[in-house]
Amino acid sequence: MKIAVPADITHSVEEVENFLVKHTGTKFDENNKCWIVLSEEAYFHKVVYEVLKNRLKLKGSFDKDTHFADAFFNWKECFQKHENIGLFSERTLLQIYVKNGKPGSKGGAFLSELHMNKNESVHVLIHLPKLDFASKNSAWFRALALNGNCIGFCNDNSSGLLKFIDNHLAFYVGKEKNKLTNLILEKCEGNFTSAYNELVGLKLLYNSNDGKIDLTSLVSSIGNNAKHNPFILPEVIRTHDKGKILELVRQLKEDSVPLPLLIWIISNDSRKKLNIKSEKILLSLHEIDKHLKGIAPGDPWAEFERAVINY
């Protein structure tokens, strides 16, 4: 079943979820174990994954198995592994990225028969780019589109991006909204993922000041975010290189990146892990938030540095 999703209306996981429910109904959730997403943009692949992950979580825990199908990928081994999972085994989300949209003859043969898999424990998510004419008319893709939930983002291009940014800036009611929109469009260089990251930062900055912030400050934030990307902070923390971690945090502070944004980024990353270390950092971030709000004494930036280098 093909579903065309206008890129400009997909602001968030919740909106994609609502869109899919509206256009597919409950049968989409209950009976079909195969999802296919087509887009050049990593952002939309991630959002569809989040929708599927959230739906699976409603029914309990599940495992995730991710593969990148290159010329040497063993399709047979991959599918045999999941065919042999027992009926009462924990559910699995099998993700396969076919980056060039060309699975080859062996991959095409397995994808053509994917809908025949009767194992109720396995859900499959196939990631594809926009396909050329030949691939769209291939036997394997026709079988996927006919039997799976095939979600194509129909305007993940410059015009769609402009609407996407404009819709995300709905929180800003200032007269010069167009200036903000055009500046983000320029900074993200046509990339939805970069635009989304900038928009998240802007909204957090705006809300942390209760909307009492001038256009100059917002514009300055966009320029500063472009210098040092705050969204790579979790990756830098995982290197355990205290020097690099401190250097990035201090650069972000110097660039006036709002501390609430950094707290949100680390909190969001930590909640995905659920271990002793993640619980510890979440408690630390909660205390830092108290410093920010003036509820408890202390230097929030110094406490944040201490928390991330010990994570």
Beta strands, then each sheet from edge to edge (+ up, - down):
strand 1: 2-5
strand 2: 34-38
strand 3: 62-68
strand 4: 91-97
strand 5: 122-128
strand 6: 149-153
sheet 1: 1+ 6+ 2+ 5+ 4+ 3+
end
